[in-house]
Amino acid sequence: MGIIEEKYRKRRRNKDIQKAILATVKVAGLLTVATLAPNSIQYLRSLGIVPGKRQKEIMFASKGRLIKNGLLRYKNGFLELTKKGEAELELLEINDWKIDKPKKWDGRWRMLIFDIPETKRPLRDKVRRTLSTIGFLRLQDSVWIYPYDCEDLVTLLKIDFNVGKDLLYIIVDSIENDITFKKLFNLTPER
């Protein structure tokens, strides 16, 4: 394995461990330090990551870094997620969201339009970051496109962000001058 691949694998493992600890604390609410390692290790196994001999050492070092970075904190002898920790966990979970891409494109564009008021600017920015991370392309500030069926994911976004009426899912047959978008999504031209 090359040096770059090894560095990537190590970074990915560290992110998975971080996600496991944060998710464990989130699910359990307030969690004692003594129970943190076994639950996190079980979560890592569910992700397909089987920790080695130094698993407790790695988990406690990771926990220490999360506390130092302000993602976790102690409260009455228990660990809890901070607001910053919740935001980080959400980003880690978003990166895991995937949309199944069919072998052949059906020639239709999926368009998302949202109208979130200025008073909820952080939520608006969060929706934009999420759509960008998932792979949507921005047509305008609040208009995004994607070539494949993503209705289930959009439904989850509406529920998760509590923007049901503010986010509109549309299926369109064509977009003017969509050649650039087809190239960006690596779609084969229609015959």
C-alpha positions in Angstrom: 0.0 0.0 0.0 1.3 3.4 -0.9 2.0 6.3 1.5 -1.0 8.3 0.4 -3.4 5.3 0.7 -2.0 4.6 4.2 -2.6 8.2 5.3 -6.1 8.1 3.9 -6.9 4.8 5.6 -5.6 6.2 9.0 -7.6 9.4 8.6 -10.7 7.4 7.7 -10.2 5.1 10.7 -9.9 8.1 13.0 -13.1 9.7 11.7 -14.9 6.3 12.2 -13.7 6.1 15.8 -14.7 9.7 16.4 -18.1 9.1 14.9 -18.5 5.9 17.0 -17.8 7.8 20.2 -20.0 10.7 19.4 -22.9 8.5 18.2 -22.7 6.4 21.3 -22.9 9.4 23.5 -25.7 10.8 21.5 -27.7 7.6 21.6 -27.2 7.0 25.3 -27.6 10.7 26.2 -25.5 11.1 29.2 -23.0 8.3 29.4 -20.4 7.3 32.0 -16.8 6.9 30.9 -16.7 3.3 32.1 -19.4 2.3 29.6 -18.1 4.5 26.7 -15.5 2.1 25.3 -17.5 -1.1 25.1 -20.5 0.7 23.4 -18.2 2.5 21.0 -16.3 -0.7 20.2 -19.6 -2.5 19.5 -20.6 0.4 17.2 -17.3 0.1 15.3 -17.9 -3.6 14.8 -21.3 -2.7 13.2 -19.4 -0.4 10.8 -17.1 -3.3 9.9 -14.1 -1.9 11.8 -12.7 -4.5 14.2 -10.4 -2.8 16.7 -7.0 -4.4 17.4 -5.1 -5.1 20.6 -4.9 -1.5 21.6 -8.6 -0.8 21.3 -9.2 0.7 24.8 -6.1 2.9 24.4 -7.2 4.2 21.1 -10.8 4.8 22.3 -9.6 6.7 25.4 -7.1 8.8 23.4 -9.9 9.6 20.9 -12.3 10.5 23.7 -9.6 12.8 25.2 -9.2 14.6 21.8 -12.9 15.0 21.5 -13.1 16.6 24.9 -10.1 18.8 24.1 -11.7 19.9 20.8 -14.9 20.8 22.6 -17.1 18.1 21.1 -17.7 16.3 24.4 -17.8 17.5 28.0 -18.2 16.2 31.4 -21.4 17.0 33.3 -21.8 15.6 36.8 -19.3 12.8 36.1 -21.0 11.9 32.8 -20.0 12.6 29.2 -22.4 14.5 27.0 -22.3 15.9 23.5 -21.8 19.7 23.1 -23.5 21.7 20.4 -20.3 21.6 18.5 -20.2 17.8 18.9 -23.7 17.5 17.6 -22.8 19.5 14.5 -19.7 17.4 13.9 -21.6 14.2 14.3 -24.2 15.4 11.9 -21.5 16.2 9.3 -20.0 12.8 9.7 -23.4 11.2 9.3 -24.2 13.3 6.2 -21.0 12.1 4.5 -22.3 8.5 4.9 -25.6 9.3 3.1 -25.6 7.8 -0.4 -28.1 7.8 -3.2 -28.2 4.6 -5.2 -27.4 5.4 -8.8 -29.1 3.3 -11.4 -27.0 1.8 -14.3 -28.9 4.0 -16.8 -30.1 7.5 -16.4 -33.9 8.0 -17.0 -33.3 11.4 -18.6 -35.2 13.3 -15.9 -33.8 15.9 -13.5 -34.7 16.0 -9.8 -34.9 19.6 -8.7 -35.0 20.9 -5.1 -36.3 24.3 -4.4 -36.3 25.7 -0.9 -37.6 28.9 0.6 -36.2 29.2 4.1 -36.6 32.7 5.6 -33.6 34.9 6.5 -34.4 34.6 10.2 -33.4 30.9 9.8 -30.1 31.6 8.0 -28.1 28.9 9.8 -30.7 26.3 8.7 -30.6 27.5 5.2 -26.8 27.3 5.1 -27.0 23.8 6.6 -29.4 22.7 3.9 -27.0 24.0 1.2 -24.0 22.3 2.7 -25.9 19.0 3.0 -27.1 19.1 -0.6 -23.6 19.9 -1.8 -22.1 17.1 0.2 -24.6 14.6 -1.1 -23.8 15.6 -4.7 -26.5 18.0 -5.8 -25.5 20.8 -8.1 -26.5 24.4 -7.5 -28.5 26.2 -10.2 -29.3 29.2 -8.0 -29.0 29.9 -4.3 -32.1 27.9 -3.4 -32.4 25.7 -6.5 -30.5 22.5 -6.7 -30.5 19.6 -9.2 -29.7 15.9 -9.2 -30.1 13.4 -12.1 -31.4 10.3 -10.1 -34.3 9.4 -7.9 -33.7 10.9 -4.5 -37.2 11.3 -3.1 -36.6 9.1 -0.1 -33.5 11.1 0.9 -35.4 14.4 0.4 -38.1 13.1 2.7 -35.5 12.3 5.3 -34.0 15.8 4.9 -37.4 17.4 5.4 -38.0 15.4 8.6 -34.5 15.9 9.9 -34.2 19.6 9.2 -38.0 20.2 10.0 -38.4 22.0 6.6 -41.3 20.0 5.2 -43.3 22.9 3.6 -40.2 24.9 2.8 -38.5 22.3 0.6 -40.1 21.4 -2.8 -39.1 18.3 -4.8 -39.8 18.5 -8.5 -39.1 16.1 -11.4 -38.4 17.8 -14.7 -37.9 16.3 -18.2 -35.4 18.9 -19.4 -33.4 21.9 -18.4 -32.3 24.5 -20.9 -28.6 24.1 -21.9 -28.1 21.0 -19.6 -25.1 19.8 -21.5 -22.8 21.2 -18.8 -24.8 19.5 -16.1 -24.7 16.2 -17.9 -20.9 16.4 -18.2 -20.6 17.2 -14.5 -22.7 14.2 -13.6 -20.9 12.0 -16.2 -24.2 11.2 -18.0 -24.3 9.8 -21.4 -26.0 12.0 -24.0 -29.4 11.0 -25.2 -29.7 9.3 -28.5 
